Amino acid sequence: MSYFAAGGSVGFFIAPALVTPALDTLGMSATALFIPPAVLMGFVLLRHHNRTSDTAVTRVRRQGKDRPGRFAALTAVEIVRSTISTGLNTFIALYWIRHLDASSSLGGLALTLELGGGVAGTLLGGRLADRIGMVRTVQIGNAAMLPALWLMLICDDKYAALPLALLVGLISNIPFAVLIKLGQDYLPSRPGTAAGVTLGLAMSAGGLFMPLLGLIATHYGPRGALAVLATVPVLAILLSTFLREPVQEEPAPAEDTSLAT
């Protein structure tokens, strides 16, 4: 799951490095340059879909009891974490430009490092979950966000803070793929629904709170918005105490449908 999630995050990681120079050079009209790659990938996916549409689909039945209460707690954790992630992606470049007096290119680099750290953190989270368990990995990742965010805000040097942006991205994404897998284990009879909810919320739920953070940034600057985000992990830490490691149940023995000879 961590490899899958990290692969999906590579585009977010590369985008600022490509878009920022283009916008600096050509202005907003440069966004038209990114339409052809999107159309090209649309054709690639459509061709792949047509090639595999006739393939027989096997329905896999998952064993185990659904835990909707624990899934609700996990969903709450996802919403809080999505708010932090979306807020960082929205304000970190502005923080470098407005507060640290950096150029837009350096602000784009800070965002690129933060997103690149997220890819590495996703892979690291998968390794940690294999060793120490999924719930403990989520709890460690949530707890580590507090010092990482405040350490970045304390540093007032626009160059020295760049590695801290990388660190923030790495730590904040440690639970990303683990939460998706944990959601499937909490709803074993509906793995597709569980993955859709957890992954969908991770990518979108934080947007609901961006107008509020934008209002804070209007009055107190991007640093004010990031300072608010730096306190939000406390809520994620508290909510993650309701998570429990899923119990693996023995699957029912398969019926022998072979014909006697």
VEXKOL-737530 format. One record per residue (C-alpha): residue number from 1; x, y, z. Coordinates in nm, 4 decimals, always signed. Layout:
<atom NUM; <X; Y; Z>>
...
END
This chain:
<atom 1; <+0.0000; +0.0000; +0.0000>>
<atom 2; <+0.2851; +0.2416; +0.0768>>
<atom 3; <+0.4340; +0.1850; -0.2706>>
<atom 4; <+0.0941; +0.2471; -0.4293>>
<atom 5; <+0.0350; +0.5666; -0.2310>>
<atom 6; <+0.3892; +0.6942; -0.2905>>
<atom 7; <+0.3551; +0.6389; -0.6640>>
<atom 8; <+0.0390; +0.8469; -0.6678>>
<atom 9; <+0.2163; +1.1282; -0.4818>>
<atom 10; <+0.5052; +1.1634; -0.7265>>
<atom 11; <+0.3039; +1.3979; -0.9503>>
<atom 12; <+0.2342; +1.6318; -0.6572>>
<atom 13; <+0.6053; +1.6260; -0.5774>>
<atom 14; <+0.7226; +1.7085; -0.9307>>
<atom 15; <+0.4533; +1.9655; -1.0156>>
<atom 16; <+0.5876; +2.2691; -0.8209>>
<atom 17; <+0.9358; +2.2215; -0.9682>>
<atom 18; <+0.7858; +2.2381; -1.3193>>
<atom 19; <+0.5073; +2.4911; -1.2727>>
<atom 20; <+0.6899; +2.7618; -1.0753>>
<atom 21; <+0.9594; +2.8385; -1.3388>>
<atom 22; <+0.6977; +2.8296; -1.6138>>
<atom 23; <+0.4719; +3.0771; -1.4353>>
<atom 24; <+0.7646; +3.3034; -1.3458>>
<atom 25; <+0.8697; +3.3181; -1.7098>>
<atom 26; <+0.5415; +3.3222; -1.9012>>
<atom 27; <+0.2809; +3.4206; -1.6426>>
<atom 28; <-0.0557; +3.2528; -1.5876>>
<atom 29; <-0.0849; +3.1701; -1.9572>>
<atom 30; <+0.1831; +2.9045; -1.8973>>
<atom 31; <-0.0839; +2.6820; -1.7425>>
<atom 32; <-0.1857; +2.5938; -2.0995>>
<atom 33; <+0.1461; +2.4070; -2.1335>>
<atom 34; <+0.0218; +2.1452; -1.8877>>
<atom 35; <-0.2962; +2.0602; -2.0781>>
<atom 36; <-0.1293; +1.8325; -2.3402>>
<atom 37; <+0.0312; +1.6001; -2.0791>>
<atom 38; <-0.3070; +1.5616; -1.9089>>
<atom 39; <-0.4793; +1.4811; -2.2401>>
<atom 40; <-0.2009; +1.2370; -2.3304>>
<atom 41; <-0.2390; +1.0486; -2.0028>>
<atom 42; <-0.6152; +1.0430; -2.0555>>
<atom 43; <-0.5627; +0.8573; -2.3850>>
<atom 44; <-0.3137; +0.6194; -2.2214>>
<atom 45; <-0.5611; +0.5312; -1.9450>>
<atom 46; <-0.8480; +0.4960; -2.1923>>
<atom 47; <-0.6432; +0.2591; -2.4073>>
<atom 48; <-0.5452; +0.0549; -2.1034>>
<atom 49; <-0.9093; +0.0396; -1.9946>>
<atom 50; <-1.0252; -0.0821; -2.3354>>
<atom 51; <-0.7525; -0.3446; -2.3390>>
<atom 52; <-0.8515; -0.4865; -2.0003>>
<atom 53; <-1.2295; -0.4381; -2.0091>>
<atom 54; <-1.2893; -0.7884; -2.1432>>
<atom 55; <-1.0767; -0.9504; -1.8742>>
<atom 56; <-1.2741; -1.1636; -1.6319>>
<atom 57; <-1.3122; -0.9986; -1.2923>>
<atom 58; <-1.2819; -1.2186; -0.9863>>
<atom 59; <-1.4755; -1.1074; -0.6809>>
<atom 60; <-1.2700; -1.1486; -0.3666>>
<atom 61; <-1.4564; -1.2052; -0.0416>>
<atom 62; <-1.2804; -1.0739; +0.2642>>
<atom 63; <-1.3161; -1.2486; +0.5980>>
<atom 64; <-1.3662; -1.0682; +0.9272>>
<atom 65; <-1.6065; -0.8504; +1.1209>>
<atom 66; <-1.6639; -0.4862; +1.0316>>
<atom 67; <-1.5686; -0.2297; +1.2991>>
<atom 68; <-1.7674; +0.0830; +1.2060>>
<atom 69; <-1.6864; +0.2585; +1.5354>>
<atom 70; <-1.3142; +0.2276; +1.4842>>
<atom 71; <-1.3541; +0.3217; +1.1184>>
<atom 72; <-1.5358; +0.6394; +1.2303>>
<atom 73; <-1.2424; +0.7268; +1.4575>>
<atom 74; <-1.0023; +0.6620; +1.1711>>
<atom 75; <-1.2125; +0.8863; +0.9465>>
<atom 76; <-1.1863; +1.1673; +1.2016>>
<atom 77; <-0.8085; +1.1249; +1.2088>>
<atom 78; <-0.8020; +1.1434; +0.8286>>
<atom 79; <-0.9997; +1.4699; +0.8260>>
<atom 80; <-0.7623; +1.6325; +1.0753>>
<atom 81; <-0.4559; +1.5119; +0.8883>>
<atom 82; <-0.6007; +1.6249; +0.5558>>
<atom 83; <-0.6466; +1.9741; +0.7002>>
<atom 84; <-0.2794; +1.9838; +0.7987>>
<atom 85; <-0.1591; +1.8477; +0.4650>>
<atom 86; <-0.3749; +2.0790; +0.2528>>
<atom 87; <-0.2798; +2.3779; +0.4666>>
<atom 88; <+0.0905; +2.3047; +0.4296>>
<atom 89; <+0.0593; +2.2675; +0.0526>>
<atom 90; <-0.1335; +2.5952; +0.0348>>
<atom 91; <+0.0741; +2.8211; +0.2593>>
<atom 92; <+0.4299; +2.6887; +0.2734>>
<atom 93; <+0.5452; +2.8656; -0.0446>>
<atom 94; <+0.3716; +3.1868; +0.0638>>
<atom 95; <+0.5410; +3.1562; +0.4014>>
<atom 96; <+0.8826; +3.1523; +0.2349>>
<atom 97; <+0.7922; +3.4474; +0.0101>>
<atom 98; <+0.6102; +3.6711; +0.2595>>
<atom 99; <+0.7707; +3.5901; +0.5957>>
<atom 100; <+1.1206; +3.4743; +0.4992>>
<atom 101; <+1.1495; +3.7273; +0.2138>>
<atom 102; <+1.2427; +3.4601; -0.0404>>
<atom 103; <+1.1897; +3.4579; -0.4155>>
<atom 104; <+0.8988; +3.2726; -0.5710>>
<atom 105; <+1.1473; +3.0144; -0.7038>>
<atom 106; <+1.2748; +2.9451; -0.3530>>
<atom 107; <+0.9166; +2.9265; -0.2278>>
<atom 108; <+0.8420; +2.6710; -0.4987>>
<atom 109; <+1.1522; +2.4772; -0.3947>>
<atom 110; <+1.0290; +2.4700; -0.0343>>
<atom 111; <+0.6960; +2.3273; -0.1528>>
<atom 112; <+0.8762; +2.0735; -0.3725>>
<atom 113; <+1.0902; +1.9599; -0.0787>>
<atom 114; <+0.7851; +1.9308; +0.1466>>
<atom 115; <+0.5995; +1.7192; -0.1093>>
<atom 116; <+0.9106; +1.5152; -0.1889>>
<atom 117; <+0.9523; +1.4437; +0.1798>>
<atom 118; <+0.5934; +1.3225; +0.1750>>
<atom 119; <+0.6796; +1.0549; -0.0811>>
<atom 120; <+0.9687; +0.9351; +0.1350>>
<atom 121; <+0.7505; +0.9496; +0.4470>>
<atom 122; <+0.4835; +0.7344; +0.2822>>
<atom 123; <+0.7402; +0.4638; +0.2068>>
<atom 124; <+0.8885; +0.4937; +0.5566>>
<atom 125; <+0.5434; +0.4557; +0.7119>>
<atom 126; <+0.4918; +0.1251; +0.5324>>
<atom 127; <+0.8233; -0.0080; +0.6615>>
<atom 128; <+0.7479; +0.1042; +1.0166>>
<atom 129; <+0.4005; -0.0517; +1.0100>>
<atom 130; <+0.5508; -0.3855; +0.9081>>
<atom 131; <+0.7847; -0.3709; +1.2074>>
<atom 132; <+0.5912; -0.2060; +1.4919>>
<atom 133; <+0.2271; -0.2260; +1.3827>>
<atom 134; <-0.0096; +0.0066; +1.1990>>
<atom 135; <-0.1707; +0.1836; +1.4949>>
<atom 136; <+0.1599; +0.2612; +1.6632>>
<atom 137; <+0.2960; +0.3960; +1.3341>>
<atom 138; <-0.0037; +0.6300; +1.3000>>
<atom 139; <+0.0345; +0.7499; +1.6570>>
<atom 140; <+0.4089; +0.8112; +1.6205>>
<atom 141; <+0.3566; +1.0003; +1.2951>>
<atom 142; <+0.0891; +1.2229; +1.4476>>
<atom 143; <+0.2961; +1.2958; +1.7588>>
<atom 144; <+0.6104; +1.3755; +1.5596>>
<atom 145; <+0.4293; +1.6408; +1.3561>>
<atom 146; <+0.4171; +1.8804; +1.6526>>
<atom 147; <+0.7930; +1.9319; +1.6993>>
<atom 148; <+0.8600; +1.9180; +1.3244>>
<atom 149; <+0.6135; +2.1973; +1.2418>>
<atom 150; <+0.7239; +2.4225; +1.5266>>
<atom 151; <+1.0905; +2.3668; +1.4451>>
<atom 152; <+1.0266; +2.4890; +1.0902>>
<atom 153; <+0.8398; +2.7962; +1.2175>>
<atom 154; <+1.1130; +2.8839; +1.4665>>
<atom 155; <+1.3813; +2.8895; +1.1959>>
<atom 156; <+1.3940; +3.2365; +1.0334>>
<atom 157; <+1.6608; +3.1613; +0.7725>>
<atom 158; <+1.5100; +3.0954; +0.4297>>
<atom 159; <+1.7881; +2.8542; +0.3346>>
<atom 160; <+1.8367; +2.6760; +0.6669>>
<atom 161; <+1.4602; +2.6140; +0.6849>>
<atom 162; <+1.4554; +2.4202; +0.3553>>
<atom 163; <+1.5681; +2.0889; +0.5130>>
<atom 164; <+1.3035; +2.1430; +0.7778>>
<atom 165; <+1.0368; +2.1667; +0.5058>>
<atom 166; <+1.1614; +1.8296; +0.3814>>
<atom 167; <+1.1436; +1.6924; +0.7361>>
<atom 168; <+0.7884; +1.8226; +0.7841>>
<atom 169; <+0.6756; +1.6552; +0.4621>>
<atom 170; <+0.8406; +1.3279; +0.5577>>
<atom 171; <+0.6935; +1.3106; +0.9081>>
<atom 172; <+0.3456; +1.4326; +0.8164>>
<atom 173; <+0.3042; +1.1535; +0.5576>>
<atom 174; <+0.4232; +0.8582; +0.7666>>
<atom 175; <+0.0620; +0.7508; +0.8475>>
<atom 176; <-0.0751; +0.8191; +0.4966>>
<atom 177; <-0.0737; +0.4703; +0.3405>>
<atom 178; <-0.1045; +0.3006; +0.6796>>
<atom 179; <-0.4421; +0.4648; +0.7413>>
<atom 180; <-0.5719; +0.3371; +0.4067>>
<atom 181; <-0.4725; -0.0196; +0.4926>>
<atom 182; <-0.6082; +0.0169; +0.8458>>
<atom 183; <-0.9411; +0.1353; +0.7060>>
<atom 184; <-0.9649; -0.1769; +0.4897>>
<atom 185; <-0.8974; -0.3934; +0.7937>>
<atom 186; <-1.1691; -0.2145; +0.9931>>
<atom 187; <-1.4195; -0.2776; +0.7100>>
<atom 188; <-1.3014; -0.6130; +0.5695>>
<atom 189; <-1.6298; -0.6797; +0.3909>>
<atom 190; <-1.6061; -0.3469; +0.2034>>
<atom 191; <-1.2362; -0.2897; +0.1196>>
<atom 192; <-1.3162; -0.0743; -0.1832>>
<atom 193; <-1.5471; +0.1536; +0.0149>>
<atom 194; <-1.2929; +0.1787; +0.2961>>
<atom 195; <-1.0096; +0.2721; +0.0599>>
<atom 196; <-1.2300; +0.5195; -0.1260>>
<atom 197; <-1.3314; +0.6971; +0.1931>>
<atom 198; <-0.9857; +0.7082; +0.3513>>
<atom 199; <-0.7972; +0.8036; +0.0348>>
<atom 200; <-1.0673; +1.0449; -0.0764>>
<atom 201; <-1.0782; +1.2230; +0.2581>>
<atom 202; <-0.6990; +1.2395; +0.2736>>
<atom 203; <-0.6943; +1.4276; -0.0569>>
<atom 204; <-1.0026; +1.6479; -0.0218>>
<atom 205; <-1.1431; +1.6967; +0.3292>>
<atom 206; <-0.8847; +1.9580; +0.4258>>
<atom 207; <-1.0108; +2.1889; +0.1518>>
<atom 208; <-1.3247; +2.2558; +0.3562>>
<atom 209; <-1.1161; +2.4374; +0.6164>>
<atom 210; <-0.9021; +2.6411; +0.3757>>
<atom 211; <-1.1379; +2.9443; +0.3720>>
<atom 212; <-1.0970; +2.9709; +0.7500>>
<atom 213; <-0.7190; +2.9397; +0.7261>>
<atom 214; <-0.7237; +3.1902; +0.4406>>
<atom 215; <-0.9047; +3.4366; +0.6655>>
<atom 216; <-0.6395; +3.3861; +0.9329>>
<atom 217; <-0.3645; +3.4346; +0.6733>>
<atom 218; <-0.5293; +3.7571; +0.5578>>
<atom 219; <-0.5063; +3.9052; +0.9073>>
<atom 220; <-0.1887; +3.7425; +1.0425>>
<atom 221; <-0.0001; +3.6336; +0.7324>>
<atom 222; <+0.0951; +3.2824; +0.6151>>
<atom 223; <+0.2929; +3.2313; +0.9361>>
<atom 224; <-0.0256; +3.2804; +1.1383>>
<atom 225; <-0.2036; +3.0125; +0.9338>>
<atom 226; <+0.0897; +2.7732; +0.9733>>
<atom 227; <+0.1029; +2.8432; +1.3482>>
<atom 228; <-0.2617; +2.7359; +1.3741>>
<atom 229; <-0.1838; +2.4227; +1.1732>>
<atom 230; <+0.1076; +2.3485; +1.4075>>
<atom 231; <-0.1392; +2.3055; +1.6954>>
<atom 232; <-0.3854; +2.0851; +1.5039>>
<atom 233; <-0.1759; +1.7648; +1.5457>>
<atom 234; <-0.2838; +1.7634; +1.9106>>
<atom 235; <-0.6327; +1.6719; +1.7920>>
<atom 236; <-0.4945; +1.3981; +1.5642>>
<atom 237; <-0.2944; +1.2567; +1.8568>>
<atom 238; <-0.6047; +1.2415; +2.0774>>
<atom 239; <-0.8215; +1.0828; +1.8079>>
<atom 240; <-0.5600; +0.8189; +1.7251>>
<atom 241; <-0.5810; +0.6859; +2.0824>>
<atom 242; <-0.9178; +0.5351; +1.9819>>
<atom 243; <-0.7579; +0.3219; +1.7112>>
<atom 244; <-0.6783; -0.0421; +1.7775>>
<atom 245; <-0.4688; -0.2926; +1.5891>>
<atom 246; <-0.7050; -0.5083; +1.3796>>
<atom 247; <-0.7450; -0.8691; +1.4841>>
<atom 248; <-0.6665; -1.1090; +1.2035>>
<atom 249; <-0.9333; -1.3769; +1.1932>>
<atom 250; <-0.8786; -1.7209; +1.0466>>
<atom 251; <-1.0471; -1.7461; +0.7053>>
<atom 252; <-1.3177; -2.0041; +0.6629>>
<atom 253; <-1.1957; -2.3230; +0.4918>>
<atom 254; <-1.2724; -2.3354; +0.1210>>
<atom 255; <-1.5314; -2.5834; +0.0071>>
<atom 256; <-1.4123; -2.8729; -0.2095>>
<atom 257; <-1.6050; -2.8406; -0.5345>>
<atom 258; <-1.4031; -3.0941; -0.7317>>
<atom 259; <-1.5888; -3.3867; -0.8897>>
<atom 260; <-1.5117; -3.7382; -0.7707>>
<atom 261; <-1.3552; -3.9550; -1.0356>>
END
